């Protein structure tokens, strides 16, 4: 059985401790002999195994996610397990929350989605690491299954598999000088900001519903739906507008506090991330926005103001 470790996983290992790369290599050897040693992670096609950091000198407890295929294993995720998060209970709590039944009904499709999101995000972060280190450094570590399950309980909805995977890779973007790394310099929202925005919008809808009860059906106002999950904000510190993911349809939509009606983007999260990666890798073909740099930060053309326009350098590949 061949075991492959993705480059970004190796990079993460080097940052977590001097002995983490060795621990990862040792785990790869174990997986060669026992490819099914992991436990189901709650994501179709992804198995999870924990590494006891006490077996190594400079290594925290690790949570490792991998994809098992017929003739190979691909290690996709690596994160340190906080000491306050019991490694043996996280998956049990997640399973108790339950995954979306539609995702479980078609595990093959969900497994493809897992791979597509991971590949697109790896392309984006790989570009950032090599070309915009300030933007790369602003990305938060991935969230653990327990944190995402807790958010599901807080929101009262089940997080779509594609968003679950993205948050496992990166749970928010703090921005480089205020610029997020996504087109328009929008930023992936941290989980606490997701919860706060969701509650705020649901409160706004409840307020509207008190008036909707007296309005004719054609005149009723919808500002938010329970299936909408805030994902991206206008900036790392500016949450006046952004994108939500409709858990019911799988499509992104745009929200705004400026009394603008929400609108569908007709992008899935996968297509949105893939297009962002395409624009970074082939800027000459980019149509939605143009990538560039100010110092070590990625700055998209559409968000440049007149004051900093002379500092901006277009990325030409």
DAKAJO-V301122 format. One record per residue. RES is the residue in one letter. PSI is psi in radians with two decimals (none if undefined). D_CENTER is the distance of its C-alpha to the mean C-alpha in whole Angstrom. Layout:
[[RES/PSI/D_CENTER] [RES/PSI/D_CENTER]]
This chain:
[[X/2.16/29] [X/2.31/28] [X/2.14/25] [X/2.41/22] [X/2.11/20] [X/2.54/17] [X/-0.68/18] [X/-0.49/15] [X/-0.71/15] [X/-0.71/19] [X/-0.76/18] [X/-0.73/16] [X/-0.73/19] [X/-0.45/21] [X/-0.35/20] [X/-0.35/20] [X/2.68/24] [X/-0.56/27] [X/0.03/27] [X/-0.76/23] [X/-0.67/24] [X/-0.72/27] [X/-0.67/26] [X/-0.70/23] [X/-0.69/26] [X/-0.70/28] [X/-0.70/25] [X/-0.68/25] [X/-0.68/29] [X/-0.70/29] [X/-0.54/26] [X/-0.71/29] [X/-0.53/31] [X/1.35/29] [X/-0.27/26] [X/0.40/26] [X/-0.35/26] [X/2.93/23] [X/2.63/22] [X/2.36/20] [X/-0.16/16] [X/-0.24/16] [X/2.28/14] [X/2.28/16] [X/-0.12/18] [X/2.18/16] [X/2.64/18] [X/2.42/18] [X/2.54/21] [X/2.61/21] [X/2.25/23] [X/1.90/26] [X/-0.36/26] [X/-0.26/30] [X/-0.16/31] [X/2.80/30] [X/-0.92/31] [X/1.30/28] [X/2.12/25] [X/2.99/23] [X/2.41/22] [X/2.54/19] [X/2.14/17] [X/2.23/17] [X/2.40/15] [X/2.73/17] [X/2.26/18] [X/2.15/22] [X/-3.10/24] [X/-0.74/27] [X/0.12/28] [X/2.83/25] [X/2.43/22] [X/2.01/19] [X/2.08/17] [X/-0.62/14] [X/2.53/12] [X/2.26/14] [X/2.65/14] [X/2.46/17] [X/2.04/18] [X/2.57/19] [X/-0.38/23] [X/-0.05/23] [X/1.79/20] [X/2.18/23] [X/-0.46/21] [X/-0.22/24] [X/-0.31/23] [X/-0.79/19] [X/-0.60/19] [X/-0.74/22] [X/-0.65/20] [X/-0.74/17] [X/-0.59/20] [X/-0.59/22] [X/-0.62/20] [X/2.48/20] [X/2.85/17] [X/2.24/18] [X/-0.59/21] [X/-0.66/20] [X/-0.71/18] [X/-0.52/20] [X/-0.41/23] [X/1.22/22] [X/-0.52/20] [X/-0.77/20] [X/-0.74/19] [X/-0.65/16] [X/-0.66/16] [X/-0.73/16] [X/-0.74/13] [X/-0.83/11] [X/-0.71/13] [X/-0.77/12] [X/-0.81/8] [X/-0.73/9] [X/-0.78/12] [X/-0.76/11] [X/-0.60/8] [X/-0.64/11] [X/-0.73/13] [X/-0.87/12] [X/-0.55/11] [X/-0.72/15] [X/-0.77/16] [X/-0.77/15] [X/-0.67/17] [X/-0.40/20] [X/-0.45/21] [X/1.24/19] [X/-0.52/19] [X/-0.71/19] [X/-0.65/15] [X/-0.73/14] [X/-0.39/15] [X/-0.20/14] [X/2.37/10] [X/2.73/10] [X/2.86/10] [X/2.72/8] [X/2.65/9] [X/2.85/12] [X/-0.65/13] [X/-0.68/15] [X/-0.71/13] [X/-0.67/11] [X/-0.66/14] [X/-0.67/16] [X/-0.70/14] [X/-0.76/15] [X/-0.64/18] [X/-0.77/18] [X/-0.43/17] [X/0.33/19] [X/2.89/17] [X/2.28/15] [X/2.27/11] [X/2.62/11] [X/-0.65/10] [X/-0.63/8] [X/-0.62/6] [X/-0.81/7] [X/-0.78/6] [X/-0.76/2] [X/-0.50/3] [X/-0.49/6] [X/-0.78/6] [X/2.11/5] [X/0.84/6] [X/2.77/7] [X/2.03/10] [X/-0.12/13] [X/2.52/15] [X/1.93/18] [X/0.57/21] [X/-0.15/19] [X/2.13/17] [X/2.93/13] [X/-0.06/12] [X/2.80/12] [X/2.45/15] [X/0.12/17] [X/0.53/16] [X/2.84/14] [X/2.46/11] [X/2.21/7] [X/2.40/9] [X/2.78/9] [X/-0.64/10] [X/-0.60/14] [X/-0.61/14] [X/-0.84/12] [X/-0.75/15] [X/-0.76/17] [X/-0.71/17] [X/-0.81/17] [X/-0.70/20] [X/-0.77/22] [X/-0.64/21] [X/-0.63/22] [X/-0.70/25] [X/-0.67/26] [X/-0.68/26] [X/-0.65/29] [X/-0.78/31] [X/-0.62/31] [X/-0.50/32] [X/-0.56/35] [X/-0.56/36] [X/-0.53/35] [X/-0.42/37] [X/0.00/40] [X/2.62/39] [X/2.72/40] [X/-0.70/37] [X/-0.25/37] [X/0.13/36] [X/2.56/34] [X/2.29/31] [X/2.02/27] [X/-0.33/25] [X/2.58/22] [X/2.64/21] [X/-0.47/20] [X/-0.08/18] [X/2.18/16] [X/2.06/12] [X/2.36/12] [X/-0.80/9] [X/2.42/10] [X/2.82/13] [X/-0.60/16] [X/3.01/16] [X/-0.56/15] [X/0.10/18] [X/1.87/19] [X/0.67/17] [X/-0.30/20] [X/3.00/18] [X/-2.75/15] [X/2.49/13] [X/2.76/13] [X/2.14/12] [X/1.89/15] [X/-0.34/15] [X/-0.60/18] [X/-0.38/18] [X/0.04/15] [X/2.66/15] [X/2.67/14] [X/2.84/17] [X/2.36/18] [X/2.73/19] [X/2.56/21] [X/0.02/23] [X/0.63/26] [X/0.47/28] [X/2.43/26] [X/2.46/26] [X/2.57/22] [X/2.58/22] [X/2.48/20] [X/-0.29/18] [X/0.49/19] [X/2.48/16] [X/2.94/13] [X/-0.65/10] [X/-0.87/11] [X/-0.60/14] [X/-0.83/12] [X/-0.68/10] [X/-0.69/13] [X/-0.69/15] [X/-0.77/14] [X/-0.73/14] [X/-0.74/18] [X/-0.58/19] [X/-0.71/18] [X/-0.48/20] [X/1.21/22] [X/-0.46/23] [X/-0.43/26] [X/-0.02/25] [X/2.36/23] [X/-0.65/24] [X/-0.62/21] [X/2.92/21] [X/2.22/22] [X/2.63/20] [X/-3.05/23] [X/2.48/23] [X/1.86/25] [X/-2.24/25] [X/0.32/22] [X/2.43/20] [X/2.24/18] [X/2.14/20] [X/2.51/20] [X/-0.67/23] [X/-0.29/23] [X/0.15/22] [X/2.30/25] [X/2.92/28] [X/-0.56/32] [X/-0.64/32] [X/0.12/29] [X/-0.61/30] [X/-0.25/32] [X/-0.30/30] [X/2.32/27] [X/2.09/28] [X/2.53/26] [X/2.16/24] [X/-0.01/27] [X/none/25]]
